[in-house]
Amino acid sequence: MSLPLLNTSDPDDVMHLVLLLLSFALMAISANGFRRRKNSRYLFLMLAFVFFFLDQAVTFYQEIDLNGMLIAIPYLSVHLVHFLELMMSISFLAALLGPTTLGRREVQRSEL
């Protein structure tokens, strides 16, 4: 028994599908983490993985339906994938360097 093959323009499209599935799993895990610990660090971490999933979904669509052509944002002359990667990077940066005062308040409240 063999797996059905995708009708793709490039054999690397299977890799894009795997990345899409993995990015969905990471997004779900980070959303669950934010649901359990509602602080700014987990919020920005979840946003970063949402942008990562959207980036992979757009990339997969571009590879399968558009034969690798990039989607541009009108009037900005920026490709959608690059914009999503920028937003993902900013979200990771905010999660790593953002203020931890919210987390400290939660610790102080739990100690009382």
Secondary structure, DSSP 8 states (H G I E B T S, - for coil): --------SSTTHHHHHHHHHHHHHHHHHHHHHHHHS-SHHHHHHHHHHHHHHHHHHHHHHHHHHSTT---EETTTTEEHHHHHHHHHHHHHHHHHHS--HHHHHHHHHHH-
